[in-house]
Amino acid sequence: KLNSCLAQMEDRKHEIAKLQDCEKALYTTFQASLGENNKFARFLTKVLKKKIKRIKKKEVEREADEEDESEEESDEETSLESDEDDSGSEDEIFDDSVCPKDCDEALFQNTIQLREERLDIENALIEQKKVADNLRKEYDALAKKAKAVEASLDTAEGELEAFQREKQQRLNELHVVVPLKLHQVEYLVDGEIPNDLSQALVFTNQSLGHLQKRIVDLQNEKIMQREIYKKARQQHKHLLQDKKEMEANIQRLEEKCNKLMMTKFGQLVDLEALQAHSVNTHLEELKVQMMEKEYVHSQELKEWEERILDLRQQLMMLTKENTIKLQQLNQFCLEKQQLETKLDSL
């Protein structure tokens, strides 16, 4: 039943999603029907979004025929109650039953029809959401019951297992009379059946066959383990022999290496230290290239510094010349002013 509830909840979700898509498509259709720069767009939008309550009344009449068969007929009367739009003022008169002047009648009727479709979709959404809520509540209740049942089942299984264990223990403690024939008794002491059979063990032929087979299996396994042990010992011997040969080979190579070092260097040389202090040709080449580039860059830097110094000296000379010329200009201006003063006095 839980799976059924889940399936129904998924169906309701799909239905709600479809209705929401239909509502979006309806508004898209309405916007497309308005077009651009429609002066009645606000009025038609208010008509479309106007809240209307639908009240359904059912009258049921019963009729009986000659064969005592009954039929039910219901008539539905729908009354519309309009609410005022929140965006308008109290004094504003909003009449959606009459098409305004200069407004397209077909567009107005289309808006009315779209409003009816919107109301149908909203009612369907409300119903689907109610059903979904009820299903969710039912699912939660069933889930709680299922958890309680699972807990009770686990407890019952544990109690049953404990009871079976205790029952088996009690049965094992019972003394049972087992009728046996003489040929079934193989408990012999000194070739005779003792009077006290309390130490004897009673079991079936099948169990005896399993035990005898197990003895054979263990014997075979013992033989296999011995073979594995022999092979391991032989392999160990071969490895020891290889080790001795490798040690002898290493010693011979070391002696040869020492002779070569004495011949070449006159003394024994630590190869690891020699390797550590050996010259890396590639690294040395890179160092030389780096030094050459540093020298070239230093020469270029000196040239640029000398050029900058020359330019600074030229700038200083030009500044001095400019200063001298400005002083001369100032002197000429003073002389001009004096001459103009003398001319004015004449």
C-alpha positions in Angstrom: 0.0 0.0 0.0 2.9 2.3 0.6 4.1 1.8 -3.0 0.6 2.5 -4.2 0.5 5.8 -2.2 3.9 6.8 -3.6 2.7 6.1 -7.2 -0.5 8.1 -6.6 1.6 11.0 -5.1 3.8 11.0 -8.2 0.8 11.0 -10.4 -0.6 14.0 -8.5 2.7 15.8 -8.9 2.7 15.2 -12.6 -0.9 16.5 -12.8 -0.1 19.6 -10.8 2.9 20.3 -13.0 0.8 19.9 -16.1 -1.8 22.3 -14.8 0.8 24.8 -13.9 2.2 24.5 -17.4 -1.3 25.0 -18.8 -1.7 28.1 -16.7 1.6 29.5 -18.0 0.6 28.7 -21.5 -2.8 30.5 -20.9 -1.1 33.7 -19.8 1.3 33.5 -22.7 -1.6 33.2 -25.1 -3.3 36.2 -23.5 -0.1 38.3 -23.9 0.2 37.2 -27.5 -3.5 38.2 -28.2 -2.9 41.6 -26.7 -0.2 42.5 -29.1 2.0 45.5 -28.6 1.0 49.0 -27.3 -2.6 47.9 -26.6 -4.3 50.7 -24.7 -6.8 48.3 -23.2 -4.1 45.9 -22.0 -4.5 47.0 -18.3 -8.3 46.6 -18.4 -8.2 43.2 -20.1 -5.5 42.0 -17.7 -7.8 43.0 -14.8 -10.7 41.2 -16.5 -8.5 38.1 -16.9 -7.2 38.1 -13.3 -10.5 39.0 -11.6 -11.3 36.8 -8.7 -14.6 34.9 -9.0 -16.0 32.5 -6.6 -17.9 29.5 -8.0 -20.7 28.0 -5.9 -22.2 24.8 -7.0 -25.6 23.6 -5.8 -26.9 20.1 -6.4 -30.5 19.0 -6.3 -31.1 15.3 -6.3 -34.4 13.8 -7.3 -35.3 10.2 -6.9 -37.8 8.4 -9.1 -39.0 4.8 -8.8 -40.1 2.7 -11.8 -42.2 -0.5 -12.0 -39.1 -2.7 -11.6 -38.0 -0.9 -8.4 -35.0 0.6 -10.2 -33.8 4.0 -9.0 -31.9 6.7 -10.9 -30.3 9.8 -9.6 -30.3 13.1 -11.6 -28.4 16.1 -10.5 -28.7 19.6 -11.8 -25.9 22.0 -11.2 -26.4 25.7 -10.9 -23.4 27.9 -11.0 -23.5 31.3 -9.5 -20.7 33.8 -9.8 -19.7 36.2 -7.1 -17.2 38.8 -8.0 -14.7 40.4 -5.7 -13.4 43.9 -6.2 -9.9 44.2 -7.6 -7.4 45.2 -4.9 -5.5 47.5 -7.2 -8.6 49.8 -7.9 -10.0 52.4 -5.5 -13.4 52.1 -3.9 -14.9 54.8 -6.1 -13.7 53.2 -9.3 -16.4 51.4 -11.2 -15.1 48.2 -12.8 -17.6 46.5 -15.1 -16.3 43.4 -16.9 -19.7 42.5 -18.4 -19.6 45.2 -21.1 -16.9 45.6 -23.7 -15.5 49.1 -23.5 -15.8 51.5 -26.4 -13.2 51.2 -29.2 -12.1 47.8 -27.7 -12.1 44.8 -30.0 -15.1 42.7 -29.2 -13.4 39.4 -30.2 -10.5 40.2 -28.0 -12.8 41.0 -25.1 -14.7 37.7 -25.5 -11.4 35.8 -25.9 -10.3 37.3 -22.5 -13.6 36.2 -20.9 -13.1 32.7 -22.2 -9.5 32.6 -21.1 -10.6 33.7 -17.6 -13.0 30.8 -17.5 -10.2 28.5 -18.5 -8.0 30.0 -15.8 -10.7 29.5 -13.2 -11.1 25.9 -14.3 -7.3 25.4 -14.0 -7.2 27.0 -10.6 -10.0 24.8 -9.3 -8.3 21.7 -10.7 -5.1 22.8 -9.0 -6.8 23.2 -5.7 -8.4 19.8 -6.0 -5.2 18.1 -7.0 -3.3 19.8 -4.1 -6.0 18.7 -1.7 -5.7 15.1 -3.0 -1.9 15.3 -2.8 -2.0 16.6 0.8 -4.4 13.8 1.8 -2.1 11.2 0.1 0.9 12.6 1.9 -0.9 12.4 5.2 -2.0 8.9 4.4 1.6 7.9 3.4 3.0 9.4 6.6 0.5 7.4 8.7 1.2 4.2 6.8 5.0 4.8 7.1 4.6 5.1 10.9 2.5 1.9 11.0 5.0 0.1 8.8 7.9 1.1 11.1 5.9 0.0 14.1 5.1 -3.3 12.4 8.7 -3.9 11.4 9.8 -3.2 15.0 7.2 -5.6 16.3 8.2 -8.2 13.7 11.9 -7.9 14.7 11.0 -8.3 18.3 8.8 -11.3 17.5 11.5 -12.9 15.4 14.1 -12.4 18.2 11.7 -13.9 20.8 11.0 -16.8 18.4 14.7 -17.5 17.9 15.3 -17.4 21.6 12.4 -19.7 22.2 13.6 -22.2 19.6 17.1 -22.1 21.1 15.8 -22.7 24.6 13.5 -25.4 23.2 16.4 -27.2 21.6 18.4 -27.0 24.8 15.6 -28.5 26.8 15.1 -31.2 24.2 18.8 -32.0 24.4 18.5 -32.5 28.1 15.7 -35.1 27.8 16.5 -38.8 28.2 15.2 -40.7 25.1 14.9 -44.4 24.8 16.4 -45.7 21.6 15.6 -49.3 20.6 18.6 -50.9 19.0 19.3 -54.3 17.6 22.4 -56.2 18.5 24.1 -55.8 15.1 23.7 -52.1 15.4 25.8 -51.9 18.6 29.5 -51.5 17.9 30.6 -50.4 21.3 32.9 -53.2 22.4 35.3 -53.5 25.3 37.8 -56.4 25.1 35.7 -57.8 22.3 32.5 -57.8 24.4 29.6 -55.5 24.9 29.9 -53.9 28.4 27.0 -53.8 30.8 27.3 -50.0 31.2 26.5 -48.2 27.9 26.4 -44.7 29.4 29.5 -43.7 27.6 28.2 -45.0 24.2 27.2 -42.6 21.5 24.2 -43.1 19.3 24.1 -41.7 15.8 22.8 -42.6 12.4 24.5 -44.5 9.6 24.4 -41.3 7.5 26.4 -39.4 10.1 28.8 -42.4 10.4 29.2 -42.3 6.6 30.0 -38.6 6.7 32.6 -39.1 9.4 34.3 -42.0 7.5 34.3 -39.9 4.4 35.8 -37.0 6.4 38.6 -39.3 7.5 39.4 -40.2 3.9 39.3 -36.5 3.0 41.6 -35.5 5.8 44.1 -38.3 4.8 44.1 -37.0 1.2 44.5 -33.4 2.4 47.4 -34.5 4.6 49.1 -36.2 1.6 48.6 -33.0 -0.5 50.1 -30.8 2.3 53.1 -33.1 2.5 53.6 -32.8 -1.3 53.3 -29.0 -1.0 55.8 -29.0 1.9 58.3 -31.1 -0.1 58.0 -28.7 -3.1 58.5 -25.8 -0.8 61.7 -27.4 0.8 63.1 -28.0 -2.7 62.4 -24.5 -3.8 64.0 -23.2 -0.6 67.1 -25.3 -1.3 67.2 -23.9 -4.9 66.9 -20.3 -3.6 69.7 -20.8 -1.1 71.9 -22.2 -3.9 71.1 -19.2 -6.1 71.8 -16.9 -3.2 75.3 -18.4 -2.7 76.0 -18.1 -6.4 74.9 -14.5 -6.5 77.1 -13.7 -3.5 80.0 -15.4 -5.1 79.4 -13.4 -8.3 79.1 -10.1 -6.4 82.4 -10.8 -4.6 84.1 -11.6 -7.9 82.8 -8.4 -9.5 83.9 -6.4 -6.5 87.4 -7.8 -6.7 87.6 -7.1 -10.4 86.4 -3.5 -9.8 89.0 -3.0 -7.1 91.7 -4.2 -9.4 90.6 -1.8 -12.1 90.5 1.1 -9.7 94.0 0.3 -8.4 95.2 0.1 -12.0 93.5 3.4 -13.1 93.7 5.6 -9.9 96.3 3.8 -7.8 93.9 3.5 -4.9 90.4 2.5 -4.0 87.8 5.1 -4.8 84.4 5.5 -3.2 82.1 5.3 -6.2 79.2 6.9 -4.5 81.3 9.9 -3.5 82.7 10.0 -7.0 79.2 10.0 -8.5 78.2 12.8 -6.2 81.1 15.0 -7.1 81.1 14.2 -10.8 80.6 17.0 -13.2 77.2 17.5 -14.9 78.1 18.6 -18.4 74.7 19.8 -19.3 74.4 21.8 -16.1 77.9 23.4 -16.7 76.8 24.3 -20.2 73.7 26.0 -18.9 75.8 27.9 -16.4 78.1 29.1 -19.1 75.2 30.2 -21.2 73.7 32.0 -18.3 77.0 33.8 -17.6 77.3 34.9 -21.3 73.7 36.2 -21.2 74.4 38.1 -18.0 77.5 39.7 -19.5 75.5 40.7 -22.7 72.8 42.2 -20.5 75.2 44.0 -18.3 76.8 45.6 -21.4 73.5 46.7 -22.8 72.6 48.1 -19.4 75.8 50.1 -19.3 75.1 51.5 -22.8 71.6 52.5 -21.8 72.9 54.2 -18.6 75.5 56.1 -20.7 72.8 57.2 -23.1 70.5 58.3 -20.3 73.4 60.3 -18.8 74.0 62.0 -22.2 70.4 62.9 -22.6 70.3 64.3 -19.1 73.3 66.5 -19.8 71.6 67.7 -23.1 68.5 68.4 -21.1 70.5 70.5 -18.6 72.1 72.5 -21.4 68.8 73.2 -23.1 67.3 74.2 -19.8 70.2 76.7 -19.2 69.9 78.1 -22.7 66.1 78.5 -22.2 66.7 80.2 -18.9 69.2 82.7 -20.5 66.8 83.4 -23.3 64.0 84.0 -20.8 66.2 86.4 -19.0 67.0 88.3 -22.2 63.4 88.4 -23.1 62.6 89.9 -19.7 65.3 92.5 -20.1 64.0 93.4 -23.6 60.5 93.8 -22.2 61.8 96.2 -19.5 63.7 98.2 -22.1 60.6 98.3 -24.3 58.5 99.5 -21.4 61.0 102.3 -20.6 61.1 103.4 -24.2 57.3 103.5 -24.4 57.3 105.6 -21.2 59.8 108.1 -22.7 57.8 108.3 -25.9 54.6 109.0 -23.9 56.4 111.8 -22.0 57.4 113.5 -25.2 
